[in-house]
Amino acid sequence: MESAGGRRMTRTCFVLKIRPGCIEEYEARHAQVWPELVAAMRTAGIRNYSLFRRGLDVIGYAECDPDGETAFRRTGATDVDRRWSAWMDDVIETETDAAGDLLYAREIWHMD
């Protein structure tokens, strides 16, 4: 998939878990995502980013340049992402694997 600027975008999906009793707080914080965090994600190559919740499970979807691992790693290297992650730590139970990477889901089918 190519972005409007002709750059290659990769669909990326990941999962995480909200701590029990923290759903309302998790959603309230995301209702006011910091503009500087959004800017950092865009600079890192993340577009068309959505979060979906089912119970305590959150499924994230984004289109990333060149891929999710690279774009989210770029975002994670920013000061604003470190501050956001620290602020979210009390409401997110599981966010990364043992290597510190998001818990990615492998795409097995897509329809345009």
C-alpha positions as CSV (number, residue, x, y, z in Angstrom):
1,M,0.0,0.0,0.0
2,E,1.3,3.5,-0.8
3,S,0.6,6.7,1.0
4,A,-0.4,9.9,-0.8
5,G,3.2,10.9,-0.9
6,G,4.1,7.6,-2.7
7,R,5.8,6.1,0.4
8,R,5.3,2.4,1.2
9,M,2.9,1.8,4.1
10,T,2.5,-1.5,6.0
11,R,-0.7,-2.5,7.9
12,T,0.2,-3.2,11.5
13,C,-1.9,-4.8,14.3
14,F,-1.1,-5.3,17.9
15,V,-2.8,-6.2,21.2
16,L,-2.5,-5.1,24.8
17,K,-4.5,-5.5,28.0
18,I,-6.1,-3.0,30.3
19,R,-5.7,-3.5,34.0
20,P,-8.9,-4.7,35.7
21,G,-10.9,-1.7,36.9
22,C,-9.1,0.8,34.6
23,I,-11.3,0.8,31.5
24,E,-12.9,4.2,32.2
25,E,-9.5,5.7,33.0
26,Y,-7.9,4.2,29.9
27,E,-10.6,5.6,27.7
28,A,-10.7,9.0,29.4
29,R,-6.9,9.4,28.8
30,H,-7.3,8.5,25.1
31,A,-10.1,11.0,24.8
32,Q,-7.4,13.6,25.3
33,V,-4.3,12.2,23.6
34,W,-1.5,14.8,23.7
35,P,-1.1,16.6,20.4
36,E,2.7,16.4,20.7
37,L,2.4,12.6,20.9
38,V,0.2,12.5,17.8
39,A,2.9,14.7,16.1
40,A,5.7,12.3,17.1
41,M,3.7,9.3,15.8
42,R,3.2,11.1,12.4
43,T,6.9,12.0,12.2
44,A,7.8,8.4,13.0
45,G,5.7,7.1,10.0
46,I,2.4,6.1,11.7
47,R,-0.9,6.9,10.0
48,N,-4.6,5.8,10.1
49,Y,-4.1,4.7,13.7
50,S,-7.1,3.2,15.6
51,L,-7.6,1.5,18.9
52,F,-10.5,-0.9,19.5
53,R,-11.5,-2.4,22.9
54,R,-13.3,-5.6,23.7
55,G,-13.5,-6.1,27.5
56,L,-10.0,-5.6,28.8
57,D,-8.4,-6.4,25.4
58,V,-7.3,-3.5,23.1
59,I,-6.5,-4.1,19.5
60,G,-4.4,-1.4,17.7
61,Y,-4.3,-0.9,14.0
62,A,-2.1,1.5,12.1
63,E,-0.6,2.0,8.7
64,C,3.2,2.5,9.1
65,D,6.2,3.5,7.1
66,P,8.1,1.4,6.4
67,D,6.6,-1.1,9.0
68,G,5.1,-1.2,12.4
69,E,8.2,-2.3,14.3
70,T,10.3,0.5,12.8
71,A,7.6,3.3,13.2
72,F,6.7,2.3,16.8
73,R,10.3,2.0,17.7
74,R,11.0,5.5,16.4
75,T,8.0,6.8,18.4
76,G,9.3,5.0,21.5
77,A,12.6,6.8,21.2
78,T,10.9,10.2,21.8
79,D,10.6,12.0,25.1
80,V,6.9,12.5,24.7
81,D,6.3,8.8,24.2
82,R,8.4,7.9,27.3
83,R,6.2,10.3,29.3
84,W,3.0,8.9,27.8
85,S,4.0,5.3,28.5
86,A,4.9,6.2,32.1
87,W,1.6,7.9,32.5
88,M,-0.3,4.9,31.1
89,D,1.6,2.3,33.1
90,D,-0.9,2.2,35.9
91,V,-3.8,1.3,33.5
92,I,-2.1,-1.0,31.0
93,E,-1.3,-4.5,32.2
94,T,0.5,-6.0,29.2
95,E,2.0,-3.8,26.5
96,T,5.2,-5.5,25.2
97,D,6.9,-8.8,24.9
98,A,10.1,-9.8,26.8
99,A,12.1,-8.0,24.1
100,G,10.2,-4.8,24.7
101,D,8.3,-4.9,21.4
102,L,4.5,-4.5,21.0
103,L,2.6,-7.8,20.9
104,Y,2.0,-7.8,17.1
105,A,-0.6,-9.8,15.3
106,R,0.4,-11.3,11.9
107,E,-1.9,-10.4,9.0
108,I,-3.3,-13.4,7.2
109,W,-5.8,-11.9,4.9
110,H,-6.8,-8.5,3.5
111,M,-9.5,-7.1,1.3
112,D,-9.3,-3.7,-0.4
